[in-house]
Amino acid sequence: MPAPTSTTGAAESGPPRTELQELQLKADQTTDESLESTRRMLALCEEDRASQGNCSRDLTRKVNDVQSNTNAMHIVFDPPIRWATSVY
C-alpha cells in the first residue's frame, strides 16, 4: 500500500491521501476542466451558428432591397426610347 502524502491543505479535512488518490484527484480535476472548456466551446459554436443564420438572412434582405431600388432607379431615370426621325 502506498504511503500517505503529507500535502493536506487547509481546505481539505479528513485523512491524508495516498499518492494514488492524489493522482486520481488531479486526473479528475483535469477531466472536469476539459469538459467545462468543451461546453464553453460548444456554446460559442452554437452562438456563432445562430449569428451566421441571422447574418445570411439580413444580407439576403439587403440584396433584395438593393435590387429593387436599382430597378426603381432605372424606371425613374432612364428616359423613354424615342425613335429619331431625320429631317432632310
TAVEN-V855900 format. One record per backbone hydrogen bond with DSSP energy under -0.5 kcal/mol. CO is the residue of the C=O (numbers start at 1). NH is the residue of the N-H. E is the energy in kcal/mol with one decimal. If there is no record, write none. Layout:
((CO,NH,E) (CO,NH,E))
//
This chain:
((3,19,-0.7) (6,8,-1.0) (7,9,-0.7) (17,5,-3.9) (18,22,-2.2) (19,23,-2.4) (20,24,-2.5) (21,25,-2.5) (22,26,-2.5) (23,27,-2.4) (24,28,-2.6) (25,29,-2.4) (26,30,-2.4) (27,31,-2.3) (28,32,-2.6) (29,33,-2.5) (30,34,-2.3) (31,35,-2.6) (32,36,-2.4) (33,37,-2.3) (34,38,-2.4) (35,39,-2.4) (36,40,-2.1) (37,41,-2.4) (38,42,-2.5) (39,43,-2.3) (40,44,-2.3) (41,45,-2.4) (42,46,-2.4) (43,47,-2.3) (44,48,-2.6) (45,49,-2.6) (46,50,-2.1) (47,51,-2.3) (48,52,-2.4) (49,53,-2.0) (50,54,-2.1) (51,55,-2.6) (52,56,-2.7) (53,57,-2.3) (54,58,-2.6) (55,59,-2.8) (56,60,-2.2) (57,61,-2.0) (58,62,-2.4) (59,63,-2.7) (60,64,-2.3) (61,65,-2.4) (62,66,-2.7) (63,67,-2.6) (64,68,-2.4) (65,69,-2.5) (66,70,-2.7) (67,71,-2.3) (68,72,-2.1) (69,73,-2.3) (70,74,-1.9) (71,75,-1.7) (72,76,-2.1) (73,77,-3.0) (74,78,-1.7) (77,79,-0.6) (84,86,-0.6) (86,88,-0.6))
//
